[in-house]
């Protein structure tokens, strides 16, 4: 069985501390006010990276991006310089495998030129049909060819509907297997709740990404250390 790591997405230093106290394995700095993978400010990433140094790695989202490889590479450079160990790109405006490869190649190059040890995450969306985006089942190949370290699926629209409403357990298992076949790690996110833990254990991704469930159900409120701990304990 895969030892699933828990990625928790704080907006602030205070939330990052709560997530850390609850046992989060990765702190994922984001700004939900700007979207599913909304980018936070460089100083917010720096603060969390300084607090987490030597404890857990820090991830930073760089936005639900349009198909603009130059813009994306500059955002990735900013996150890498600010201290992110993982740089996560949401491919919202990407519609084809070729576009995904071009976007991720630019992002990977920008990050690698800062530090070759940093990880790059390509994220597609389980609700891709309503978002008008790339089918996540087409992500593994171009992400691998571009040099990505990890692929992820999340929901683009945060309206309470889960990834499990848009992709079946077989779909998600296939997504994980495709990533692993390409030598990448795989993360699943998108309004994941305690009720999904059994299925997650069967699917066995490397990383599970959450925010809303550890805020008590409302991702716009604050992360609670006790809920992070409960979720972490139940994933074992």
Buried (B, 14 or more C-beta within 10 A) or exposed (E): EBEBBBBBBBBBBEBBBBBBBBBBBBBBBBBBEEBBBBBBEBEBBBBBBEBBEEEBBBBBBBBBBEBEBEBBBBBBBBBBBBBBBBBBBBBBBBBEBEBBBBBBBBBBBBBBEBEEEBBBBBBBBBBBEEBEBBBBBBBBBBBBBBBBBBBBBBBBBBEEBBBBEBBEEEBBBBBBBBBBEBEBBBBBBBBBEEEBBEBBBEBBBBBBBBBBBBBEEEBEEBBBBEBBBBBBEEBE
